[in-house]
């Protein structure tokens, strides 16, 4: 058991930190305030090859694991970019994974190099307004049409769809009523985001204005059969290979975001003098900050454990879900405490902790709720009866 990063992993952290240092707090403040996508940051990340960190070498990637991708995502969030930076590249780190695992060699050669090089930008169309977390109840249908499929339906909370030219899309190829199991009859597609057939509407939201979230209205999208990933009806199994990496990556981002907030709070507590002493000299300020540090470090260990298990080809569902839960809770507490430590100035944009506090709600809600994680652990780990 080794709790230290190897030299290659340390170099990833150092290199990403150097890149992120070129994008200061004012840059992220401006992206958030104007609601503009961080194109310059994404171009810099792409130019250094980071989008392919976990993609196969033969297609232009680095051939590394989810552990290394988590280190990248964590460092981006920790730099102060928060979810504004992490979410801008998040989907490209884990979203193509079903292609790597289930795609044909022709599909890998056709899809992966363009994603890694940044020529293509993808989004993820899974969540729907009437199904929420009950993914097997999605209503978007893919019906056979000529040499492919015609897809109709709706998707919700699809990030980066404003600028994406590709979409990873889950749809029903067999009606739920005709399936033996709810997980049957789902198929996964990776195809062009044809804006003549897909209307993309931005959702006004609480935070992370720099990275768009959208409602998608799909009307007669024609998809060739060669854009289906895996066998027809095997979409659920294909999708699962992206779920654990997604939970691990968003957990890593949450820890980094929480640490960014905590660092700002600790700096302020040392420098802010009230009643002739730094406020950090008061245990009412110092102790909650100390608790936040410990909880973030504990969550990070679970992130690394889950990533290590995944990269080792071992079951990691419980650990990936636990990492997401613990990281989101620790990050939320750290961000809240950072705002409170700053007092009234915690509400001011110039100190950035209010932005981080708004953004920390994302890992608490997505990609799965904290309550559903508790259900999963109770049922799958503690062998309790299913409650839903």
Secondary structure, DSSP 4 states (H G I P E B T S, - for coil): ---S--HHHHHHHHHHHHHHTTS-HHHHHHHHHHT---HHHHHHHHHTTGGGTTS-GGGTS----HHHHHHHHHHHIIIIIHHHHHHHHHHHHHTTHHHHHHS-HHHHHHHHHHHHTTS--EEEE---TTTTT-GGG---EEEEETTEEEEEEEEEEEETTTT-SEEEEEEESS-GGG-SSTTTTEEEEEEE--TTTEEEEEPP-SS-TTS-EEEEEEEEEEEEGGGEESSTTBHHHHHHHHHHHHHHHHHHHHHHHHHHHHHHHHHHHHH-EETTEEGGGSHHHHHHHHHHHHHHHHHHHHHHHHHHHHHTT---HHHHHHHHHHHHHHHHHHHHHHHHHHGGGGGSGGGSHHHHHHHHHHHHHSSS-HHHHHHHIIIIIT-PPP--
